[in-house]
């Protein structure tokens, strides 16, 4: 989507982002790209919390948050943008207040709703890039299908009890050889049967695991926005927390 001109970085911003700006790969131009960016984060929970915190700290200019839930005491073991005083408060409000404390230069747009077929196109199309931190297959497939349809890059992750996975999707583009890049359904054609994969409330989850995976999601967002490095397109990153092991699996768009 076309972006309006972004004001020059202020002296305050130059100091705040000094450690970015001295990186040749980012510099002032990359920091300006971050300032111009509009990123939508689905979910302000275990994955969304570290994503939101690091994107705000990095200086992403506008961050949208979609979540229809309220903060519960059991969330606080992993959802680090919320605190004890936030229990009972809408997560989008709690997260927005936390991001304002981290970086008052960032504009936060709150969407206290559940993403569905009626609102997904409108919401996704109003941002440059989407991060999926949802915790259910219905939302994951909806987000992926919507991003593919309206042409928005998607950084999506999932976690189990002690493991996580992460990939980047741009199925509306082609690679250097003219081959269509893969989408979510190339990787996971159909959701598993209902009840097969237990929720974190049923199975449990190590809090720090969501921090690892959410931080990796934030890293992929920064790479995409700044135009640096090699995003995880066509590659699924797998993390085994108990073994402290990362593996990468490659995948392609299915033909026909």
C-alpha positions in Angstrom: 0.0 0.0 0.0 1.2 3.5 -0.7 2.8 5.3 2.3 2.6 9.0 3.0 5.9 10.8 3.4 7.4 10.2 6.9 8.9 13.2 8.8 12.6 13.0 9.4 13.9 11.3 12.5 14.0 13.7 15.4 17.0 14.2 17.6 15.2 12.1 20.3 14.6 9.3 17.8 18.2 9.4 16.5 19.3 8.8 20.0 16.7 6.2 20.8 17.5 4.1 17.7 21.2 4.8 17.7 22.2 1.1 17.9 20.1 0.4 14.8 21.3 3.4 12.9 25.0 2.4 13.3 24.2 -0.9 11.7 25.1 -0.5 8.0 22.2 -2.9 7.1 19.7 -0.6 8.7 21.0 2.9 9.1 18.9 6.0 8.9 17.0 4.8 5.8 16.1 1.5 7.4 14.9 3.2 10.5 12.7 5.5 8.4 11.2 2.4 6.8 10.4 1.1 10.3 8.9 4.4 11.2 6.7 4.3 8.1 5.5 0.7 8.6 2.1 -0.3 9.6 2.1 -3.8 11.2 -1.0 -5.7 12.4 -0.5 -8.2 15.2 -3.2 -10.8 15.7 -3.4 -11.7 19.4 -1.9 -10.0 22.4 -1.1 -13.2 24.2 2.0 -15.4 24.5 3.4 -14.9 21.0 1.9 -11.4 20.4 3.3 -10.0 23.7 7.0 -10.2 22.8 6.2 -9.3 19.1 4.5 -6.1 20.3 7.2 -5.2 22.8 10.1 -5.6 20.3 8.3 -3.9 17.4 7.5 -0.9 19.6 11.1 -0.8 20.9 12.3 -1.0 17.3 10.3 2.0 16.2 7.6 0.5 14.0 5.5 3.6 13.4 2.0 2.1 13.6 1.1 -1.1 15.4 -2.4 -2.6 15.2 -3.5 -5.1 17.9 -6.4 -7.5 17.4 -7.7 -9.3 20.5 -11.1 -9.7 22.0 -10.0 -11.2 25.3 -9.3 -9.8 28.8 -6.2 -10.3 30.9 -6.3 -13.3 33.3 -4.0 -14.1 36.1 -2.9 -17.3 34.3 -1.8 -15.3 31.3 1.0 -13.5 33.2 3.4 -16.4 33.2 4.1 -15.7 29.5 2.2 -12.6 28.2 4.8 -10.1 29.2 3.1 -6.9 28.0 0.5 -7.4 30.8 1.0 -7.2 34.5 -0.9 -8.0 37.7 -2.7 -4.7 37.7 -4.1 -5.4 34.2 -6.0 -8.5 35.3 -9.6 -8.1 34.0 -8.7 -5.4 31.6 -9.1 -5.8 27.8 -5.8 -7.1 26.4 -5.7 -4.5 23.7 -5.9 -1.7 26.3 -3.3 -3.3 28.5 -1.0 -3.9 25.6 -1.4 -0.4 24.3 -0.6 1.1 27.6 2.5 -1.1 27.9 3.7 -0.1 24.4 3.2 3.6 25.2 5.6 3.1 28.2 8.1 1.4 26.0 8.1 3.9 23.1 5.7 6.9 23.1 6.7 7.6 19.5 4.7 4.5 18.3 1.1 4.9 17.3 -1.1 2.0 18.5 -4.4 1.1 16.9 -6.6 -1.2 19.0 -9.1 -3.6 17.6 -11.1 -5.2 20.5 -12.7 -7.9 18.4 -12.3 -11.4 17.1 -11.1 -11.6 13.5 -13.7 -13.2 11.3 -14.7 -13.4 7.7 -16.7 -10.2 7.9 -13.8 -8.0 9.1 -10.6 -9.8 8.1 -10.2 -8.2 4.6 -10.7 -4.7 5.8 -8.4 -5.0 8.7 -5.6 -6.8 6.9 -5.7 -4.5 3.9 -5.2 -1.4 6.1 -1.7 -2.6 7.2 1.5 -3.4 5.3 2.3 -6.7 7.1 0.6 -9.1 9.5 1.9 -11.1 12.4 -0.2 -14.1 13.5 0.1 -14.8 17.2 -3.3 -16.5 17.5 -3.8 -19.8 19.4 -6.4 -21.6 17.2 -6.5 -23.1 13.8 -9.6 -21.3 12.6 -7.9 -17.9 13.0 -4.6 -19.1 11.6 -6.2 -20.3 8.3 -8.4 -17.2 8.1 -5.4 -14.9 8.6 -3.3 -16.8 6.0 -6.0 -17.0 3.4 -6.8 -13.3 3.9 -3.2 -12.2 3.6 -2.8 -14.2 0.5 -5.9 -12.7 -1.1 -5.1 -9.1 -0.3 -1.3 -9.4 -0.9 0.1 -8.8 2.6 3.2 -10.6 3.9 2.5 -12.9 6.9 4.8 -13.9 9.7 3.2 -16.8 11.5 4.2 -19.0 14.4 2.8 -21.7 16.6 3.9 -23.2 19.9 3.4 -26.5 21.7 4.4 -27.3 25.3 8.2 -27.1 24.6 8.4 -26.6 20.9 7.6 -24.0 18.3 7.5 -23.3 14.6 7.8 -20.2 12.4 7.6 -19.2 8.8 7.0 -16.2 6.5 4.4 -16.3 3.7 4.2 -14.3 0.5 2.2 -16.5 -1.9 1.2 -13.6 -4.0 4.8 -13.2 -5.3 7.1 -15.3 -7.3 10.8 -16.2 -6.8 13.7 -15.3 -9.2 12.8 -18.3 -11.4 9.2 -17.2 -11.8 7.8 -19.9 -9.4 5.0 -18.9 -7.1 6.0 -18.7 -3.5 4.3 -21.2 -1.2 1.3 -20.3 1.1 0.1 -21.7 4.4 -2.0 -24.4 2.8 1.0 -25.7 0.9 2.5 -26.3 4.3 -0.6 -27.3 6.2 -3.3 -28.2 3.6 -6.1 -28.7 6.2 -6.5 -28.1 9.9 -6.3 -31.1 12.2 -9.5 -32.7 13.4 -11.1 -30.8 16.3 -9.7 -31.9 19.7 -6.6 -33.6 18.3 -4.3 -30.7 19.4 -4.9 -29.7 23.0 -4.9 -26.0 24.0 -2.2 -24.6 26.2 -4.8 -24.5 29.0 -5.1 -28.3 28.7 -1.5 -29.3 27.9 0.4 -26.5 29.5 3.2 -24.4 28.0 6.6 -23.1 29.1 6.3 -19.3 29.3 9.8 -18.5 28.0 9.1 -20.6 24.9 6.6 -18.0 23.6 9.2 -15.3 24.2 11.7 -17.1 22.0 9.2 -17.6 19.2 7.6 -14.2 19.5 11.0 -12.5 19.4 11.9 -14.5 16.3 8.7 -13.3 14.7 9.6 -9.7 15.5 13.0 -10.3 13.9 11.4 -11.5 10.7 9.1 -8.4 10.6 12.1 -6.1 11.0 14.0 -7.9 8.2 10.9 -7.7 5.9 10.3 -4.0 6.6 14.0 -2.9 6.4 14.7 -5.2 3.4 17.6 -7.0 5.0 18.7 -10.6 5.3 16.8 -13.7 4.0 13.2 -14.1 5.4 11.9 -17.5 6.2 10.0 -17.8 3.0 9.6 -21.4 1.9 11.3 -22.5 5.1 9.8 -23.7 8.3 11.9 -23.0 11.4 11.4 -25.6 14.1 12.6 -25.1 17.7 12.9 -27.8 20.3 13.3 -26.0 23.6 14.2 -29.0 25.7 17.0 -30.1 23.4 18.0 -26.5 22.6 17.9 -27.4 18.9 16.8 -25.5 15.8 16.0 -27.2 12.5 14.8 -25.8 9.2 12.5 -27.6 6.7 12.1 -26.3 3.2 8.7 -26.5 1.4 7.3 -25.4 -2.0 4.0 -24.4 -3.5 2.0 -27.4 -4.6 1.5 -27.7 -8.3 -1.9 -28.2 -9.9 
